Amino acid sequence: MYNQNFYYKIQENLLQSLEIIKSKIIFWWILNIKTQTLTVSRKPAIVFAPHQDDETLGCGGLIALKHELETPIKVVFLTDGQKSHLHIKPEELIQIRKQEAVNALKILGIASSDIYFLDYMDGSLMQLSKEERYRMINQLAQLLQSFQPDEVYLPHRKDKHNDHQATYDLVQAAFIESKVQVEVFEYPIWLFWNDDTQLFEFNLQEMDDSYNLCIKSVYNKKQRAIKAYHSQCQIFPSSFLRQFFIPREIFFKRPIQN
Ligand SMILES: [Zn+2]
């Protein structure tokens, strides 16, 4: 019995290690071989981010490049980020993260007047009540209608975090509600990162239409903006953060929404 359990454990660990290696290979493949080159455009854009840090990790270079082209860009945070640290009071943490977002985005060229905090509870987006969901979709649709972006950036539909997948779904619903026509780019945050608890679960077809944006000229700004998120840099695993300290960003372009 003991031996059997021992071998099962070894088998399980081996399978997990293989999954982790697989995700690293796919990330490398997407980054170096699979992707087409993306050129930053002057099209007005909205970046939707579930938490204060996703916009910088996933799109920090893009935001800085667009700013340098004097392109109008707005950043919308859906949650208040209050769950990242258990030992800090929620009200305090919300203020810390908001200030970090303002500081990080200032480095990337975004004024605080172009940042929107919708303040839904961190971790709740998958479990919104019918009324909350309706209110959220309306808020997102109003932002889309008033700003009329040509491009929208949002987390990858399979990003391995409930709030990230919910953000994708809520923004999709807002596209229908607002009837705006936009080009959609999905950015990966947790998609390629594997540890023992979050294994890789998507098929290669979902890797189609991947684009690679060179952010070399603004890489220093992105590095500084990530570091402006002091509270988050303290808790992220270093292997996770390393994915964003590279002079490129990955996006998945989807058909125009209407
Ligand atoms: Zn997030």
py3Dmol code that shows the C-alpha trace and the ligand (Angstrom):
import py3Dmol

protein = """\
ATOM      1  CA  MET A   1       0.000   0.000   0.000  1.00  0.00           C
ATOM      2  CA  TYR A   2       2.773   2.375   1.052  1.00  0.00           C
ATOM      3  CA  ASN A   3       4.685   1.640  -2.137  1.00  0.00           C
ATOM      4  CA  GLN A   4       1.611   2.140  -4.281  1.00  0.00           C
ATOM      5  CA  ASN A   5       0.947   5.600  -2.768  1.00  0.00           C
ATOM      6  CA  PHE A   6       4.592   6.481  -3.177  1.00  0.00           C
ATOM      7  CA  TYR A   7       4.506   5.634  -6.890  1.00  0.00           C
ATOM      8  CA  TYR A   8       1.212   7.488  -7.398  1.00  0.00           C
ATOM      9  CA  LYS A   9       2.796  10.561  -5.810  1.00  0.00           C
ATOM     10  CA  ILE A  10       5.831  10.318  -8.064  1.00  0.00           C
ATOM     11  CA  GLN A  11       3.591   9.909 -11.102  1.00  0.00           C
ATOM     12  CA  GLU A  12       1.506  12.926 -10.074  1.00  0.00           C
ATOM     13  CA  ASN A  13       4.588  15.098  -9.532  1.00  0.00           C
ATOM     14  CA  LEU A  14       6.011  14.014 -12.839  1.00  0.00           C
ATOM     15  CA  LEU A  15       2.800  14.903 -14.673  1.00  0.00           C
ATOM     16  CA  GLN A  16       2.715  18.310 -12.991  1.00  0.00           C
ATOM     17  CA  SER A  17       6.331  18.952 -13.940  1.00  0.00           C
ATOM     18  CA  LEU A  18       5.552  18.026 -17.541  1.00  0.00           C
ATOM     19  CA  GLU A  19       2.605  20.457 -17.572  1.00  0.00           C
ATOM     20  CA  ILE A  20       4.810  23.251 -16.229  1.00  0.00           C
ATOM     21  CA  ILE A  21       7.433  22.523 -18.899  1.00  0.00           C
ATOM     22  CA  LYS A  22       4.686  22.431 -21.541  1.00  0.00           C
ATOM     23  CA  SER A  23       3.400  25.870 -20.554  1.00  0.00           C
ATOM     24  CA  LYS A  24       6.937  27.317 -20.659  1.00  0.00           C
ATOM     25  CA  ILE A  25       7.498  25.862 -24.126  1.00  0.00           C
ATOM     26  CA  ILE A  26       4.192  27.245 -25.402  1.00  0.00           C
ATOM     27  CA  PHE A  27       4.980  30.697 -23.964  1.00  0.00           C
ATOM     28  CA  TRP A  28       8.380  30.638 -25.687  1.00  0.00           C
ATOM     29  CA  TRP A  29       6.805  29.387 -28.917  1.00  0.00           C
ATOM     30  CA  ILE A  30       4.109  32.094 -28.870  1.00  0.00           C
ATOM     31  CA  LEU A  31       6.687  34.746 -28.099  1.00  0.00           C
ATOM     32  CA  ASN A  32       9.298  33.758 -30.649  1.00  0.00           C
ATOM     33  CA  ILE A  33       7.710  31.785 -33.464  1.00  0.00           C
ATOM     34  CA  LYS A  34       3.959  31.793 -33.521  1.00  0.00           C
ATOM     35  CA  THR A  35       3.161  35.486 -33.315  1.00  0.00           C
ATOM     36  CA  GLN A  36       2.760  38.096 -35.974  1.00  0.00           C
ATOM     37  CA  THR A  37       4.190  41.546 -35.386  1.00  0.00           C
ATOM     38  CA  LEU A  38       1.842  44.141 -33.983  1.00  0.00           C
ATOM     39  CA  THR A  39       2.365  47.795 -34.795  1.00  0.00           C
ATOM     40  CA  VAL A  40       0.973  50.236 -32.320  1.00  0.00           C
ATOM     41  CA  SER A  41      -1.767  52.379 -33.832  1.00  0.00           C
ATOM     42  CA  ARG A  42      -3.141  55.856 -33.182  1.00  0.00           C
ATOM     43  CA  LYS A  43      -6.602  54.408 -32.649  1.00  0.00           C
ATOM     44  CA  PRO A  44      -8.306  55.497 -29.402  1.00  0.00           C
ATOM     45  CA  ALA A  45      -8.407  52.620 -26.945  1.00  0.00           C
ATOM     46  CA  ILE A  46      -9.849  51.445 -23.651  1.00  0.00           C
ATOM     47  CA  VAL A  47      -7.967  48.981 -21.467  1.00  0.00           C
ATOM     48  CA  PHE A  48     -10.261  47.016 -19.151  1.00  0.00           C
ATOM     49  CA  ALA A  49      -8.480  45.566 -16.127  1.00  0.00           C
ATOM     50  CA  PRO A  50      -9.993  43.445 -13.347  1.00  0.00           C
ATOM     51  CA  HIS A  51      -7.388  44.570 -10.784  1.00  0.00           C
ATOM     52  CA  GLN A  52      -4.957  47.414 -10.236  1.00  0.00           C
ATOM     53  CA  ASP A  53      -1.819  45.957 -11.904  1.00  0.00           C
ATOM     54  CA  ASP A  54      -3.275  43.905 -14.797  1.00  0.00           C
ATOM     55  CA  GLU A  55      -3.253  46.885 -17.177  1.00  0.00           C
ATOM     56  CA  THR A  56       0.451  47.549 -16.510  1.00  0.00           C
ATOM     57  CA  LEU A  57       1.569  43.918 -16.551  1.00  0.00           C
ATOM     58  CA  GLY A  58      -0.372  43.065 -19.707  1.00  0.00           C
ATOM     59  CA  CYS A  59      -0.447  46.351 -21.632  1.00  0.00           C
ATOM     60  CA  GLY A  60       2.024  48.736 -19.949  1.00  0.00           C
ATOM     61  CA  GLY A  61       4.234  48.993 -23.028  1.00  0.00           C
ATOM     62  CA  LEU A  62       1.278  49.421 -25.338  1.00  0.00           C
ATOM     63  CA  ILE A  63      -0.167  52.189 -23.126  1.00  0.00           C
ATOM     64  CA  ALA A  64       3.164  54.049 -23.062  1.00  0.00           C
ATOM     65  CA  LEU A  65       3.617  53.707 -26.829  1.00  0.00           C
ATOM     66  CA  LYS A  66       0.094  54.943 -27.515  1.00  0.00           C
ATOM     67  CA  HIS A  67       0.661  57.872 -25.181  1.00  0.00           C
ATOM     68  CA  GLU A  68       3.817  58.807 -27.100  1.00  0.00           C
ATOM     69  CA  LEU A  69       1.693  58.871 -30.272  1.00  0.00           C
ATOM     70  CA  GLU A  70      -0.706  61.217 -28.435  1.00  0.00           C
ATOM     71  CA  THR A  71      -3.477  58.639 -28.749  1.00  0.00           C
ATOM     72  CA  PRO A  72      -6.485  58.972 -26.418  1.00  0.00           C
ATOM     73  CA  ILE A  73      -6.528  56.041 -24.013  1.00  0.00           C
ATOM     74  CA  LYS A  74      -8.641  55.231 -20.961  1.00  0.00           C
ATOM     75  CA  VAL A  75      -8.086  52.595 -18.284  1.00  0.00           C
ATOM     76  CA  VAL A  76     -11.047  51.039 -16.472  1.00  0.00           C
ATOM     77  CA  PHE A  77     -10.623  48.953 -13.301  1.00  0.00           C
ATOM     78  CA  LEU A  78     -13.544  46.678 -12.524  1.00  0.00           C
ATOM     79  CA  THR A  79     -12.742  45.629  -8.958  1.00  0.00           C
ATOM     80  CA  ASP A  80     -11.403  47.421  -5.900  1.00  0.00           C
ATOM     81  CA  GLY A  81      -8.520  44.993  -5.303  1.00  0.00           C
ATOM     82  CA  GLN A  82      -9.356  44.554  -1.617  1.00  0.00           C
ATOM     83  CA  LYS A  83      -8.514  40.850  -1.365  1.00  0.00           C
ATOM     84  CA  SER A  84      -4.824  40.724  -2.244  1.00  0.00           C
ATOM     85  CA  HIS A  85      -3.524  41.024   1.322  1.00  0.00           C
ATOM     86  CA  LEU A  86      -5.316  39.383   4.235  1.00  0.00           C
ATOM     87  CA  HIS A  87      -3.448  41.372   6.902  1.00  0.00           C
ATOM     88  CA  ILE A  88      -4.372  44.822   5.527  1.00  0.00           C
ATOM     89  CA  LYS A  89      -7.835  46.257   6.191  1.00  0.00           C
ATOM     90  CA  PRO A  90      -9.909  46.266   2.992  1.00  0.00           C
ATOM     91  CA  GLU A  91     -10.563  50.057   3.064  1.00  0.00           C
ATOM     92  CA  GLU A  92      -6.853  50.709   3.491  1.00  0.00           C
ATOM     93  CA  LEU A  93      -5.847  48.258   0.769  1.00  0.00           C
ATOM     94  CA  ILE A  94      -8.337  49.756  -1.695  1.00  0.00           C
ATOM     95  CA  GLN A  95      -6.721  53.195  -1.232  1.00  0.00           C
ATOM     96  CA  ILE A  96      -3.184  51.780  -1.478  1.00  0.00           C
ATOM     97  CA  ARG A  97      -3.967  49.998  -4.732  1.00  0.00           C
ATOM     98  CA  LYS A  98      -5.775  52.986  -6.243  1.00  0.00           C
ATOM     99  CA  GLN A  99      -2.803  55.228  -5.488  1.00  0.00           C
ATOM    100  CA  GLU A 100      -0.409  52.637  -6.937  1.00  0.00           C
ATOM    101  CA  ALA A 101      -2.530  52.509 -10.107  1.00  0.00           C
ATOM    102  CA  VAL A 102      -2.470  56.296 -10.444  1.00  0.00           C
ATOM    103  CA  ASN A 103       1.316  56.330  -9.880  1.00  0.00           C
ATOM    104  CA  ALA A 104       1.992  53.470 -12.312  1.00  0.00           C
ATOM    105  CA  LEU A 105      -0.224  54.941 -15.022  1.00  0.00           C
ATOM    106  CA  LYS A 106       1.344  58.378 -14.586  1.00  0.00           C
ATOM    107  CA  ILE A 107       4.697  56.798 -15.472  1.00  0.00           C
ATOM    108  CA  LEU A 108       3.055  55.377 -18.598  1.00  0.00           C
ATOM    109  CA  GLY A 109       1.591  58.789 -19.473  1.00  0.00           C
ATOM    110  CA  ILE A 110      -2.022  58.400 -18.335  1.00  0.00           C
ATOM    111  CA  ALA A 111      -3.623  61.250 -16.368  1.00  0.00           C
ATOM    112  CA  SER A 112      -5.803  60.364 -13.381  1.00  0.00           C
ATOM    113  CA  SER A 113      -8.794  61.862 -15.236  1.00  0.00           C
ATOM    114  CA  ASP A 114      -8.474  59.014 -17.761  1.00  0.00           C
ATOM    115  CA  ILE A 115      -8.665  56.311 -15.085  1.00  0.00           C
ATOM    116  CA  TYR A 116     -11.988  54.850 -13.948  1.00  0.00           C
ATOM    117  CA  PHE A 117     -12.498  52.768 -10.813  1.00  0.00           C
ATOM    118  CA  LEU A 118     -15.783  50.854 -10.839  1.00  0.00           C
ATOM    119  CA  ASP A 119     -15.129  49.471  -7.343  1.00  0.00           C
ATOM    120  CA  TYR A 120     -16.840  46.093  -7.476  1.00  0.00           C
ATOM    121  CA  MET A 121     -15.571  43.783  -4.770  1.00  0.00           C
ATOM    122  CA  ASP A 122     -12.319  42.003  -5.618  1.00  0.00           C
ATOM    123  CA  GLY A 123     -13.025  38.323  -6.322  1.00  0.00           C
ATOM    124  CA  SER A 124     -16.751  38.831  -6.828  1.00  0.00           C
ATOM    125  CA  LEU A 125     -17.143  39.266 -10.571  1.00  0.00           C
ATOM    126  CA  MET A 126     -18.141  35.655 -11.217  1.00  0.00           C
ATOM    127  CA  GLN A 127     -20.802  35.822  -8.485  1.00  0.00           C
ATOM    128  CA  LEU A 128     -22.443  39.184  -9.149  1.00  0.00           C
ATOM    129  CA  SER A 129     -26.168  39.278  -8.468  1.00  0.00           C
ATOM    130  CA  LYS A 130     -28.408  39.767 -11.487  1.00  0.00           C
ATOM    131  CA  GLU A 131     -28.838  43.453 -10.568  1.00  0.00           C
ATOM    132  CA  GLU A 132     -25.108  44.028 -10.031  1.00  0.00           C
ATOM    133  CA  ARG A 133     -24.286  42.349 -13.323  1.00  0.00           C
ATOM    134  CA  TYR A 134     -26.862  44.464 -15.130  1.00  0.00           C
ATOM    135  CA  ARG A 135     -25.485  47.635 -13.492  1.00  0.00           C
ATOM    136  CA  MET A 136     -21.904  46.701 -14.371  1.00  0.00           C
ATOM    137  CA  ILE A 137     -22.737  45.944 -18.028  1.00  0.00           C
ATOM    138  CA  ASN A 138     -24.537  49.283 -18.279  1.00  0.00           C
ATOM    139  CA  GLN A 139     -21.576  51.135 -16.798  1.00  0.00           C
ATOM    140  CA  LEU A 140     -19.194  49.441 -19.222  1.00  0.00           C
ATOM    141  CA  ALA A 141     -21.536  50.106 -22.157  1.00  0.00           C
ATOM    142  CA  GLN A 142     -21.803  53.776 -21.204  1.00  0.00           C
ATOM    143  CA  LEU A 143     -18.023  54.095 -21.109  1.00  0.00           C
ATOM    144  CA  LEU A 144     -17.802  52.465 -24.540  1.00  0.00           C
ATOM    145  CA  GLN A 145     -20.516  54.728 -25.943  1.00  0.00           C
ATOM    146  CA  SER A 146     -19.154  57.956 -24.521  1.00  0.00           C
ATOM    147  CA  PHE A 147     -15.517  57.318 -25.424  1.00  0.00           C
ATOM    148  CA  GLN A 148     -16.140  55.483 -28.740  1.00  0.00           C
ATOM    149  CA  PRO A 149     -12.806  53.601 -28.819  1.00  0.00           C
ATOM    150  CA  ASP A 150     -11.590  51.848 -31.951  1.00  0.00           C
ATOM    151  CA  GLU A 151      -9.666  49.303 -29.906  1.00  0.00           C
ATOM    152  CA  VAL A 152     -10.405  47.491 -26.656  1.00  0.00           C
ATOM    153  CA  TYR A 153      -7.901  45.534 -24.563  1.00  0.00           C
ATOM    154  CA  LEU A 154      -9.174  42.981 -22.054  1.00  0.00           C
ATOM    155  CA  PRO A 155      -7.892  39.870 -20.274  1.00  0.00           C
ATOM    156  CA  HIS A 156      -7.656  36.656 -22.264  1.00  0.00           C
ATOM    157  CA  ARG A 157     -10.912  34.700 -22.131  1.00  0.00           C
ATOM    158  CA  LYS A 158      -9.116  31.713 -20.539  1.00  0.00           C
ATOM    159  CA  ASP A 159      -6.902  33.682 -18.154  1.00  0.00           C
ATOM    160  CA  LYS A 160      -6.652  31.574 -15.010  1.00  0.00           C
ATOM    161  CA  HIS A 161      -8.425  33.859 -12.557  1.00  0.00           C
ATOM    162  CA  ASN A 162     -12.190  34.111 -12.045  1.00  0.00           C
ATOM    163  CA  ASP A 163     -12.258  37.923 -12.115  1.00  0.00           C
ATOM    164  CA  HIS A 164     -10.261  37.920 -15.348  1.00  0.00           C
ATOM    165  CA  GLN A 165     -12.595  35.480 -17.132  1.00  0.00           C
ATOM    166  CA  ALA A 166     -15.598  37.393 -15.779  1.00  0.00           C
ATOM    167  CA  THR A 167     -14.138  40.684 -17.048  1.00  0.00           C
ATOM    168  CA  TYR A 168     -13.924  39.144 -20.491  1.00  0.00           C
ATOM    169  CA  ASP A 169     -17.598  38.050 -20.344  1.00  0.00           C
ATOM    170  CA  LEU A 170     -18.869  41.349 -18.907  1.00  0.00           C
ATOM    171  CA  VAL A 171     -17.094  43.418 -21.566  1.00  0.00           C
ATOM    172  CA  GLN A 172     -18.474  41.111 -24.270  1.00  0.00           C
ATOM    173  CA  ALA A 173     -21.980  41.765 -22.908  1.00  0.00           C
ATOM    174  CA  ALA A 174     -21.232  45.502 -22.902  1.00  0.00           C
ATOM    175  CA  PHE A 175     -20.238  45.343 -26.585  1.00  0.00           C
ATOM    176  CA  ILE A 176     -23.696  43.980 -27.391  1.00  0.00           C
ATOM    177  CA  GLU A 177     -25.407  46.516 -25.128  1.00  0.00           C
ATOM    178  CA  SER A 178     -23.484  49.509 -26.491  1.00  0.00           C
ATOM    179  CA  LYS A 179     -23.456  48.384 -30.147  1.00  0.00           C
ATOM    180  CA  VAL A 180     -19.981  49.896 -30.593  1.00  0.00           C
ATOM    181  CA  GLN A 181     -17.668  48.451 -33.226  1.00  0.00           C
ATOM    182  CA  VAL A 182     -14.184  47.826 -31.929  1.00  0.00           C
ATOM    183  CA  GLU A 183     -11.120  45.732 -32.564  1.00  0.00           C
ATOM    184  CA  VAL A 184     -10.565  43.450 -29.582  1.00  0.00           C
ATOM    185  CA  PHE A 185      -7.194  42.432 -28.178  1.00  0.00           C
ATOM    186  CA  GLU A 186      -6.937  39.917 -25.342  1.00  0.00           C
ATOM    187  CA  TYR A 187      -3.879  40.123 -23.091  1.00  0.00           C
ATOM    188  CA  PRO A 188      -2.564  37.193 -21.028  1.00  0.00           C
ATOM    189  CA  ILE A 189      -1.773  37.617 -17.324  1.00  0.00           C
ATOM    190  CA  TRP A 190      -2.142  34.187 -15.710  1.00  0.00           C
ATOM    191  CA  LEU A 191      -2.581  32.234 -18.949  1.00  0.00           C
ATOM    192  CA  PHE A 192       0.978  30.990 -19.332  1.00  0.00           C
ATOM    193  CA  TRP A 193       1.884  30.770 -15.695  1.00  0.00           C
ATOM    194  CA  ASN A 194       1.724  27.340 -14.126  1.00  0.00           C
ATOM    195  CA  ASP A 195       2.373  26.169 -10.655  1.00  0.00           C
ATOM    196  CA  ASP A 196       1.307  22.990  -8.902  1.00  0.00           C
ATOM    197  CA  THR A 197      -2.232  24.254  -8.433  1.00  0.00           C
ATOM    198  CA  GLN A 198      -2.947  25.906 -11.765  1.00  0.00           C
ATOM    199  CA  LEU A 199      -2.137  23.691 -14.666  1.00  0.00           C
ATOM    200  CA  PHE A 200      -2.277  24.509 -18.316  1.00  0.00           C
ATOM    201  CA  GLU A 201      -5.716  23.995 -19.849  1.00  0.00           C
ATOM    202  CA  PHE A 202      -6.131  25.396 -23.294  1.00  0.00           C
ATOM    203  CA  ASN A 203      -5.764  24.038 -26.772  1.00  0.00           C
ATOM    204  CA  LEU A 204      -3.447  25.330 -29.411  1.00  0.00           C
ATOM    205  CA  GLN A 205      -6.259  26.674 -31.589  1.00  0.00           C
ATOM    206  CA  GLU A 206      -6.795  29.323 -28.946  1.00  0.00           C
ATOM    207  CA  MET A 207      -3.277  30.516 -29.660  1.00  0.00           C
ATOM    208  CA  ASP A 208      -4.271  31.598 -33.166  1.00  0.00           C
ATOM    209  CA  ASP A 209      -4.077  35.261 -34.060  1.00  0.00           C
ATOM    210  CA  SER A 210      -1.397  35.973 -31.508  1.00  0.00           C
ATOM    211  CA  TYR A 211       0.532  39.210 -31.914  1.00  0.00           C
ATOM    212  CA  ASN A 212       3.810  40.344 -30.506  1.00  0.00           C
ATOM    213  CA  LEU A 213       4.413  44.021 -29.740  1.00  0.00           C
ATOM    214  CA  CYS A 214       7.976  45.280 -29.400  1.00  0.00           C
ATOM    215  CA  ILE A 215       8.071  47.680 -26.424  1.00  0.00           C
ATOM    216  CA  LYS A 216      11.851  48.170 -26.289  1.00  0.00           C
ATOM    217  CA  SER A 217      11.663  51.971 -26.522  1.00  0.00           C
ATOM    218  CA  VAL A 218       9.358  52.198 -23.475  1.00  0.00           C
ATOM    219  CA  TYR A 219      10.545  49.115 -21.594  1.00  0.00           C
ATOM    220  CA  ASN A 220      12.167  51.195 -18.887  1.00  0.00           C
ATOM    221  CA  LYS A 221       8.858  52.971 -18.219  1.00  0.00           C
ATOM    222  CA  LYS A 222       7.031  49.646 -18.004  1.00  0.00           C
ATOM    223  CA  GLN A 223       9.580  48.301 -15.526  1.00  0.00           C
ATOM    224  CA  ARG A 224       9.154  51.395 -13.351  1.00  0.00           C
ATOM    225  CA  ALA A 225       5.365  51.204 -13.605  1.00  0.00           C
ATOM    226  CA  ILE A 226       5.328  47.556 -12.490  1.00  0.00           C
ATOM    227  CA  LYS A 227       7.571  48.447  -9.559  1.00  0.00           C
ATOM    228  CA  ALA A 228       5.157  51.264  -8.616  1.00  0.00           C
ATOM    229  CA  TYR A 229       2.810  48.457  -7.586  1.00  0.00           C
ATOM    230  CA  HIS A 230       4.778  47.904  -4.363  1.00  0.00           C
ATOM    231  CA  SER A 231       1.998  45.961  -2.641  1.00  0.00           C
ATOM    232  CA  GLN A 232       1.614  43.530  -5.519  1.00  0.00           C
ATOM    233  CA  CYS A 233       5.327  43.074  -6.252  1.00  0.00           C
ATOM    234  CA  GLN A 234       5.692  41.849  -2.652  1.00  0.00           C
ATOM    235  CA  ILE A 235       3.272  38.972  -3.166  1.00  0.00           C
ATOM    236  CA  PHE A 236       3.704  37.851  -6.770  1.00  0.00           C
ATOM    237  CA  PRO A 237       5.883  34.772  -7.261  1.00  0.00           C
ATOM    238  CA  SER A 238       9.093  35.814  -9.002  1.00  0.00           C
ATOM    239  CA  SER A 239       8.521  33.240 -11.764  1.00  0.00           C
ATOM    240  CA  PHE A 240       5.193  34.935 -12.478  1.00  0.00           C
ATOM    241  CA  LEU A 241       6.613  38.468 -12.548  1.00  0.00           C
ATOM    242  CA  ARG A 242       9.509  37.432 -14.807  1.00  0.00           C
ATOM    243  CA  GLN A 243       7.040  36.938 -17.663  1.00  0.00           C
ATOM    244  CA  PHE A 244       6.431  40.699 -17.743  1.00  0.00           C
ATOM    245  CA  PHE A 245      10.030  41.862 -17.485  1.00  0.00           C
ATOM    246  CA  ILE A 246      10.648  41.325 -21.178  1.00  0.00           C
ATOM    247  CA  PRO A 247      10.637  43.973 -23.922  1.00  0.00           C
ATOM    248  CA  ARG A 248       7.631  42.450 -25.662  1.00  0.00           C
ATOM    249  CA  GLU A 249       3.912  42.057 -25.048  1.00  0.00           C
ATOM    250  CA  ILE A 250       1.595  39.384 -26.381  1.00  0.00           C
ATOM    251  CA  PHE A 251      -1.936  40.029 -27.595  1.00  0.00           C
ATOM    252  CA  PHE A 252      -4.595  37.863 -29.192  1.00  0.00           C
ATOM    253  CA  LYS A 253      -6.557  39.759 -31.796  1.00  0.00           C
ATOM    254  CA  ARG A 254     -10.214  38.851 -32.184  1.00  0.00           C
ATOM    255  CA  PRO A 255     -12.695  39.697 -34.904  1.00  0.00           C
ATOM    256  CA  ILE A 256     -14.266  43.160 -34.737  1.00  0.00           C
ATOM    257  CA  GLN A 257     -17.207  43.221 -32.309  1.00  0.00           C
ATOM    258  CA  ASN A 258     -20.533  44.750 -33.140  1.00  0.00           C
TER     259      ASN A 258
END
"""
ligand_1 = """\
1
ZN
Zn -5.832 40.548 -11.908
"""
view = py3Dmol.view(width=600, height=400)
view.addModel(protein, "pdb")
view.setStyle({"model": 0}, {"cartoon": {"style": "trace"}})
view.addModel(ligand_1, "xyz")
view.setStyle({"model": 1}, {"stick": {}})
view.zoomTo()
view.show()
